[in-house]
Amino acid sequence: MVKEDYFKPNGTIFFFMGGKGSILSPTTNVSNIMLTNSFIHDLAKKYGGYLVHSEHRYYGESKATRDLHLKSLKYLSVPQAMADVAQLIRFLKANSTFFGQSKVFLVGGSYSGLMVPWFAKVYPNLIDLGWASSAPFQFKIELKSFYTKVFKIVQNIGGKKCSDMIIYGFETLRAAIKKHNTLRLVKMNICGFDHYNKIQVFNLFERLTKVIGSLVQNENKTNIQSACKEISETSFTSYLRRKLNGNSAKCYDSISSLRHLRDVRLITDSSRLWFYQSCSQLGNFQTSEYIPLDFWLDMCTDVFGHKFSYCFITTKVKVTDHFFRHLDSSEKVRRIFLTQPEFDAWSAIKVRKHKRTYILRGALHCEDLQPSAVSVNPSIKTLMMDIDFEVQKLQDHNKL
């Protein structure tokens, strides 16, 4: 998707890389947000830039294979996704009349954010400035600290009572399942559950903890506070029931997500795609006292075959992590802005040493991508001023 309303020949190309999802999702409409309601939109409008939002291969409508069998998924990787972006940049720059002298400002958020410094190392001649928002830059097979950080964020924003009720809710649910007491599951309107099946037990807790993780990672402070108010005034059980089922009277099938992981059809659900990337390259499996690492490792093997052993996954993740060592080793990588919001569960992974790392106090996941008029956060304002200054330098260079 592109927006060329403000473009002046040889103006900067503001390129936002898509991540794990369709850029035209009917629920999030990410492309519309990034092209019309974001800080890079503000910059493009100010400096006569060209806005581009690319979709990550395999996600959304960008399908190149007939199915999602394992032999087809071998083309799903960060290097392949970056090569797509490189090809698109080359295509644009080949139009010398409009883009011959244009500089490229590459931007990504969360997963696509981690590709920005990686891209700068692999394709230094195709990028002039970069911004990686709220992205992890360390990769290991197990990430225990993610949910620890999630609960701390809930406590900071929603209050200790809310955090205590959530933790108590998980503890009492675990105790009930151990005693094969189905009453709490009935109250949450959960069906299709086998107390004796450890995979199903762990999968249920993974789904329930993800409800809280998504609240922290995808919502603003007002919505987190509203959720905590609902939990405090009703119960954590009723909140989970609403999040799992909405207004539907139909019970929530607790093992439905396992079916999605094995679905090889070209469907809009991206569960199988992201799980493959985690098992084959990225790791960082989010574990807790409710979700052990063995759950994830067994799932990798069960879904993708015995090749995906602990040793195989560990080796692949180490290779990925290697790309983010010594981020100041090249000039182009030093031109990348790295941001780590304080209230972001991914901040449990400390950013690597880098001259343009910004710790955004009081900020949430990818909050810095919002329009400049929206944010009043001093840390984000400072970041925006610095980015604006660097973009201005790109423009001045174009004029020369």
C-alpha positions in Angstrom: 0.0 0.0 0.0 1.2 3.5 -0.8 0.3 7.1 -0.1 1.7 9.6 -2.5 -0.4 12.7 -1.7 2.5 14.7 -0.3 5.3 13.4 -2.6 7.7 15.7 -4.3 10.2 14.1 -6.8 13.3 12.8 -5.0 11.7 13.2 -1.6 12.4 10.7 1.2 10.7 7.3 0.9 9.1 6.5 4.3 9.0 2.7 4.2 7.1 0.7 6.9 7.7 -3.0 6.9 4.7 -5.2 7.7 4.9 -7.9 10.4 2.9 -11.0 11.4 -0.5 -10.2 10.0 -2.4 -8.7 7.1 -1.9 -5.0 6.5 -5.5 -4.8 5.5 -7.0 -6.5 8.5 -10.7 -5.6 8.9 -10.2 -5.3 12.6 -7.0 -3.3 12.9 -6.6 -1.9 9.4 -2.9 -1.4 10.1 -2.0 0.0 6.7 -4.5 2.8 7.0 -3.1 3.6 10.4 0.6 3.7 9.3 -0.1 5.6 6.1 -2.6 8.2 7.5 -2.3 8.3 11.3 1.3 7.9 12.4 4.4 9.9 13.0 6.0 8.7 9.7 2.8 10.1 8.0 3.5 13.4 9.8 7.1 13.4 8.5 6.0 12.5 5.0 3.5 15.4 5.0 6.1 17.8 6.4 8.9 16.9 4.0 7.1 15.8 0.8 7.8 12.2 1.3 6.5 9.0 -0.3 4.7 6.5 2.1 5.0 2.7 1.6 3.6 -0.1 3.7 4.7 -3.6 2.6 3.0 -6.8 3.6 5.2 -9.7 5.0 5.2 -12.7 2.8 2.7 -15.5 3.7 0.7 -13.1 5.9 -2.5 -11.5 4.6 -2.9 -11.7 0.8 0.8 -12.1 0.1 0.8 -15.9 -0.6 3.3 -17.5 -3.0 2.6 -21.1 -2.3 -0.5 -23.3 -2.8 -0.6 -24.4 0.9 1.2 -24.2 4.2 2.7 -27.6 4.3 6.2 -27.7 5.8 7.9 -27.9 2.4 6.1 -24.6 1.5 7.0 -22.9 4.7 10.7 -23.2 4.0 10.4 -19.9 2.2 9.0 -18.2 5.3 12.0 -16.5 7.1 13.3 -13.1 8.0 16.0 -13.2 5.2 13.3 -13.9 2.7 11.1 -11.2 4.0 13.9 -8.7 3.9 14.8 -9.7 0.4 11.2 -8.8 -0.6 11.6 -5.4 0.9 15.0 -5.0 -0.8 13.4 -5.9 -4.1 10.6 -3.3 -3.6 13.1 -0.6 -2.7 15.2 -1.4 -5.8 12.0 -1.3 -7.9 11.1 2.2 -6.6 14.6 3.6 -6.9 14.8 2.3 -10.6 12.3 5.1 -11.4 15.1 7.7 -11.6 12.7 10.5 -12.5 10.8 10.3 -9.2 13.1 8.4 -6.8 16.6 8.7 -8.3 18.0 10.8 -5.4 15.4 9.7 -2.8 16.7 8.6 0.6 15.1 5.6 2.3 13.8 5.8 5.9 13.0 2.2 6.9 10.6 1.7 9.9 9.3 -1.3 11.7 7.4 -2.1 14.9 7.6 -5.1 17.2 8.5 -8.1 15.0 9.0 -6.0 11.9 11.1 -3.7 14.0 13.7 -6.3 14.7 14.2 -6.6 10.9 15.3 -3.0 10.6 18.9 -3.2 12.0 19.2 -6.7 10.4 18.3 -5.2 7.1 20.8 -2.4 7.5 23.6 -5.0 8.0 22.6 -7.1 5.0 21.5 -4.3 2.6 23.6 -1.2 3.7 23.3 0.4 0.3 19.4 0.4 0.3 18.8 2.2 3.6 19.8 5.7 4.8 18.0 5.9 8.2 16.0 3.4 10.3 13.7 3.2 13.3 13.0 -0.1 15.2 10.1 0.4 17.6 9.5 -1.9 20.5 11.4 -4.8 19.0 13.4 -7.6 20.8 17.0 -7.7 19.9 18.1 -10.8 21.9 17.0 -14.3 21.1 17.1 -17.4 23.1 15.0 -20.5 23.3 13.1 -19.6 26.5 11.8 -16.2 27.7 10.7 -16.6 31.3 10.7 -12.9 32.0 8.0 -11.9 29.6 5.0 -12.7 31.7 6.7 -11.5 34.9 7.0 -8.1 33.1 3.3 -8.4 32.0 2.1 -8.7 35.6 4.3 -5.8 36.7 2.9 -3.6 34.0 -0.7 -4.5 35.0 0.2 -3.6 38.6 1.8 -0.3 37.6 -1.1 0.8 35.3 -4.1 -1.0 36.7 -3.2 -1.2 40.4 -2.1 -3.9 42.8 -5.6 -5.1 43.5 -6.1 -5.9 39.8 -2.7 -7.7 39.6 -3.4 -9.7 42.7 -6.9 -10.7 41.4 -5.4 -11.9 38.2 -2.6 -13.9 39.9 -5.1 -15.3 42.4 -7.4 -16.3 39.5 -4.7 -18.3 37.8 -3.7 -20.0 41.0 -7.2 -21.1 41.9 -7.8 -22.3 38.4 -4.7 -24.4 38.5 -5.7 -25.8 41.8 -9.2 -26.6 40.5 -7.8 -28.4 37.5 -5.5 -30.5 39.6 -8.5 -31.6 41.6 -10.5 -32.2 38.4 -13.0 -29.6 39.5 -14.8 -28.3 36.4 -16.9 -25.6 38.1 -14.5 -22.7 37.2 -14.3 -23.9 33.6 -18.1 -24.0 33.4 -18.2 -20.5 34.7 -15.8 -19.4 32.0 -17.9 -21.3 29.5 -15.0 -23.5 28.4 -15.6 -26.8 26.7 -13.6 -29.6 25.0 -11.2 -29.9 27.8 -9.5 -33.0 29.2 -8.0 -32.6 32.7 -5.8 -35.6 32.2 -4.1 -34.2 29.0 -1.1 -32.1 30.0 -0.9 -30.6 26.5 -4.5 -29.3 26.8 -3.9 -28.0 30.3 -0.8 -26.1 29.3 -2.5 -24.9 26.1 -5.4 -23.6 28.1 -3.1 -21.6 30.4 -1.2 -20.3 27.4 -4.5 -19.0 25.9 -5.6 -17.4 29.2 -2.2 -15.8 29.9 -2.2 -14.5 26.4 -5.4 -12.6 27.1 -3.5 -10.5 29.7 -0.4 -10.3 27.6 -2.5 -9.0 24.7 -4.1 -6.4 27.0 -0.7 -5.1 28.0 0.9 -5.2 24.5 -2.0 -4.1 22.3 -4.1 -1.6 24.4 -3.5 1.9 25.7 -3.4 2.8 29.4 -7.1 3.8 29.5 -8.1 0.4 28.2 -5.9 -1.4 30.7 -7.4 0.6 33.5 -10.9 -0.1 32.2 -10.1 -3.9 32.1 -8.8 -3.7 35.7 -11.9 -1.9 36.8 -14.1 -4.6 35.2 -12.0 -7.3 36.9 -12.2 -5.6 40.3 -16.0 -4.9 40.1 -16.9 -8.4 38.8 -14.3 -11.1 38.8 -11.3 -12.3 36.8 -13.4 -15.3 35.8 -16.1 -13.2 34.2 -13.6 -11.0 32.4 -11.9 -14.1 30.9 -15.2 -15.5 29.8 -16.1 -12.2 28.0 -12.7 -12.1 26.3 -12.9 -15.7 25.2 -16.5 -15.7 24.0 -17.6 -12.1 23.5 -21.4 -12.1 23.4 -21.6 -15.6 22.0 -23.6 -18.2 23.9 -21.4 -20.9 22.3 -18.8 -22.3 24.6 -15.1 -21.6 24.0 -13.3 -24.7 22.6 -10.0 -24.7 24.6 -8.1 -26.8 22.0 -9.2 -24.9 18.9 -5.8 -23.1 18.7 -4.0 -26.4 18.4 -6.1 -27.2 15.3 -5.0 -23.9 13.7 -1.4 -24.8 14.1 -1.9 -27.9 12.0 -4.1 -26.2 9.3 -2.2 -26.2 6.0 -4.8 -24.3 4.1 -4.2 -20.7 2.9 -6.4 -19.0 5.5 -6.3 -15.7 7.2 -5.4 -17.1 10.6 -1.6 -16.7 11.1 -1.1 -19.0 14.1 0.7 -21.7 12.1 2.9 -19.1 10.3 4.1 -17.4 13.4 4.6 -20.7 15.3 6.8 -21.9 12.4 8.9 -18.8 12.6 9.3 -19.3 16.3 10.3 -22.9 16.0 12.6 -22.4 13.0 14.3 -19.1 13.7 13.2 -16.8 16.5 12.6 -18.8 19.6 11.8 -16.6 22.7 9.1 -19.0 23.8 7.2 -17.3 26.5 7.1 -19.6 29.6 5.9 -19.2 33.1 5.0 -21.3 36.1 1.9 -22.2 34.2 3.5 -22.9 30.8 6.8 -24.9 30.8 9.3 -24.9 27.9 8.6 -28.5 27.2 5.1 -27.5 26.1 6.5 -25.4 23.3 9.2 -27.9 22.3 6.8 -30.8 22.1 4.4 -28.6 20.1 7.2 -27.8 17.6 7.9 -31.5 17.1 4.2 -32.4 17.0 3.3 -29.8 14.4 6.4 -29.7 12.2 8.1 -33.1 12.7 10.9 -34.7 14.6 13.5 -32.5 12.8 12.4 -29.7 15.1 14.3 -31.0 18.2 15.7 -29.0 21.1 19.1 -29.0 19.5 17.8 -27.9 16.1 15.7 -25.1 17.5 18.6 -23.9 19.8 21.0 -23.8 16.9 18.6 -21.8 14.7 17.9 -19.3 17.5 21.6 -18.8 18.2 22.1 -18.0 14.5 19.4 -15.4 14.7 20.8 -13.9 17.9 24.2 -13.6 16.2 22.9 -10.9 13.8 22.2 -8.5 16.7 25.6 -8.6 18.3 27.8 -5.5 18.0 25.0 -3.3 16.6 27.5 -0.4 16.4 29.8 -2.3 14.1 28.7 -0.6 10.9 27.8 3.0 9.9 24.4 2.1 8.5 23.4 0.2 11.7 24.5 3.2 13.8 21.9 5.2 11.8 19.1 3.1 13.3 16.9 4.4 16.2 16.1 1.6 18.7 13.2 2.3 21.2 12.3 0.3 24.3 9.1 1.5 26.1 9.1 1.1 29.9 5.6 -0.6 29.9 6.4 -3.1 27.2 6.8 -6.8 28.2 9.4 -7.2 25.5 11.5 -4.7 27.5 12.2 -7.8 29.7 14.9 -8.3 27.1 17.4 -5.6 27.6 18.4 -3.8 24.4 21.9 -4.3 23.2 24.4 -1.4 23.5 23.7 1.0 20.7 24.3 4.8 20.4 20.7 5.5 19.3 18.8 3.5 22.0 15.9 5.3 23.6 14.3 4.1 26.9 10.8 5.6 26.7 9.7 6.2 30.3 6.0 5.6 30.8 5.4 4.4 27.3 3.6 1.3 26.0 4.4 -1.1 23.2 4.8 0.8 19.9 3.3 3.9 21.4 6.0 6.0 19.8 4.7 5.2 16.3 1.6 7.4 17.0 1.2 10.8 15.4 3.2 13.6 17.1 0.0 15.5 18.1 -1.2 12.5 20.1 1.7 11.9 22.4 2.5 14.1 25.4 5.1 11.7 26.8 8.4 13.7 27.2 10.6 10.7 26.2 8.6 10.2 23.0 8.7 13.9 22.2 12.5 13.8 22.5 12.7 10.8 20.2 10.5 12.5 17.7 12.5 15.7 17.7 15.7 13.7 17.1 14.2 11.6 14.3 12.8 14.8 12.7 16.3 16.3 12.8 17.8 13.3 11.1 15.0 13.3 8.4 15.7 17.0 7.8 19.4 16.2 7.2 18.3 13.6 4.6 16.2 16.3 2.9 19.0 18.8 2.9 21.3 16.2 1.4 18.8 15.6 -1.4 18.8 19.3 -2.2 22.5 19.3 -2.5 
